[in-house]
Amino acid sequence: MQVISGTSPSISCFNPCFGNVNGVLSVQSNVNYVRRRSSVSEQVHINRRTLHDRLRFIAVEDAGGVFRGKTGVNKLEHMSCNCQQAENVSGVTAEEKNRTRFGVEPNRQTPVRLNAITGSPDIDEFKVVEQLKSENGSITLNGKPAEAGTINDKLQNIRSNSIEDEAWSLLQDSIVYYCNNPVGTIAANDSSSSNVLNYDQVFIRDFIPSGIAFLLKGEYDIVRNFILHTLQLQSWEKTMDCYSPGQGLMPASFKVRTIPLDGDDSATEDVLDPDFGEAAIGRVAPVDSGLWWIILLRAYGKCSGDLTVQERVDVQTGIKMILKLCLADGFDMFPTLLVTDGSCMIDRRMGIHGHPLEIQALFYSALLCAREMLAPEDASADLIRALNNRLVALSFHIREYYWVDMRKLNEIYRYKTEEYSYDAVNKFNIYPDQIPSWMVDFMPSKGGYLIGNLQPAHMDFRFFSLGNLWSIVSSLATVKQSHAILDLIEAKWDDLVADMPFKLCYPALEGQEWQIITGSDPKNTRWSYHNGGSWPTLLWQLAVASIKMNRPEIALKAVEVAEKRISRDKWPEYYDTKRAKFIGKQSRLFQTWSIAGYLVAKLLLANPSASKILVNDEDSELVNAFSTMISTKPRRKRGLKKKSFIV
């Protein structure tokens, strides 16, 4: 009998982000295949999977005459990551390091027969028995009879490892270089689309899961370069129609362009071309870019151990400029950030203008991260004081007024309106008729969530996933509220996950409501794109939130759902329909943050302690201040105007 054994590539690195004893993360599987015999009773079938056309199945004959099959990428035997110091002192460019990161198979290669339709290995011709079969022909595992569930788990692990290998390869292919150094990843690498638009640019928010994946893998240079180069772009002049926004604004994206040097047509140079919203659809400035930048900066320091980056004068100044922009005084009576529609991940008109939860959760997290990193100096004292005051007020506001569960819903249902009083219960004059009919069925008896938006006489009751998940991660939600959000996700699994995680918002806008709120946006039709579409990139936020609350099984279940089809579907940007059955009609394939989101979720589930680089633990002083505000219920306070701060 001709035996063929397969070994998937291994990923290993010494990484301080991981808490195992030897500091090594190893993802391996050894699978043995034999050709199908005539006896049907001895067959163990493997479901056919379609691999990306970059992955190939090769058979190599060793000295003993045994054929050994391997999944590989461009004849690559393994993918390894070695921890890099913050400064690249080896003299080797990042591009050269990426090329030499893989080992090359030295032996003679004989291709295995591929499926004529899919182009992938026709693995229905083989059976996984070498490891599971005993001498008497029965299926065993570790010398004991194996149950059907154990065999299925083994096969699932094999499929999962192959998907991870493909994802790492695709993530490496998405890297963008500036002066031969990696500085980010493009939004999508979809060769099937002729209209590139701006998907070939490096987006700040899109790079976050890529950056986290590289950090967890020990690849620090690309994250460090990204942080410092985007910081340089912060100081660029930003003007549209003779008007410039406030200093401190981070770009939405940037593109590396190669241009000829002045006076020398034979020489070229790389330049960074940022977009601060002046070229974006709708011309909206990205409020979330600076907040994500601060969060990634903290994660870099915690994971790499390199605190010299955040201690640099230019980085400290960059943090202060972002804080000054966010903490500036205005007309608003609320501690929440007031923004326009389309200023975050939902970057099209979706009725989130005002005080959307996603921005508030990122704002709160960025404030906590910045407080950790700001150098203790007299010049920062007023800024830190303003930051602390905002943290207390923001946490109180969100926890008290954004939270809904069955009890709160019934309270709103009985609200009195038109209350003119400092002691009013219905402070925002919310009319009970605003409660949508779908809320009655959606709200479980056990569970709750933070609503999407709150303004005078308006509550947006839609469930926005990113805002709720990051409220858990940042401790903006209380421990009790955090568990309740996860309870709701479990109770409404068919609505929020279904056939592909995770719904960006629920429910979708339809009919006249869709026409009025979105302006009849043809891309945001019901259950599509931002209007109730399902986004695989949200897997990593779900993983961090679930791990923080010691409920990783929720994220694990979602990852298993995604693994059934995300690779076969070529890593789409989003999915359509209520149950996410279709690939989005305008979805880009090989979307980088779909790939990176999956990888981060897998890495964190493999080592939950690594999530600490992203989690904000609740501050005891904030808890005490919040408890005091709850007990005293302050209505108004008048006195001298607070001091301003100077950056």
Secondary structure, 3 states (H helix, E strand, C coil): CCEEEEECCCEECECCCCCCCCCECCCCCEEEEEECCCCHHHCCCCCCCCCCCCEEEEEEECCCCCEEEEEEECCEEEEECCCCCCCCCCCCCHHHHHHCCEEECCCCEEECCECCCCCCECHHHEEECCCCECCCCCEEECCEECCHHHHHHHHHHHHHHHHHHHHHHHHHHCEEEECCEEEEECCECCCCCCCCCCCCCEEHHHHHHHHHHHHHHCCCHHHHHHHHHHHHHHCCCCCECCECCCCCCCCCEEEEEEEEECCEEEEEEEEEEEECCCCCCCCCCCHHHHHHHHHHHHHHHHHHCCCHHHHCHHHHHHHHHHHHHHHCCCCCCCCCCCECCCCCCCCCCCCCCECCHHHHHHHHHHHHHHHHHCCCCHHHHHHHHHHHHHHHHHHHHHHHHCEEEHHHHHHHHCCCCCCCCCCCCCCCCCCHHHCCCHHHHHCCCCCEEECCEEECCEEECCEEHHHHHHHHHCCCCCHHHHHHHHHHHHHCHHHHCCCCCCECEECCCCHHHHHHHHCCCCCCCCCECCECCECHHHHHHHHHHHHHCCCHHHHHHHHHHHHCCCCCCCCCCCEECCCCCEECCCCCCCEHHHHHHHHHHHHHHHCHHHHHHCCCCCCHHHHHHHHHHHHHCCCCCCCCCCCCCCC
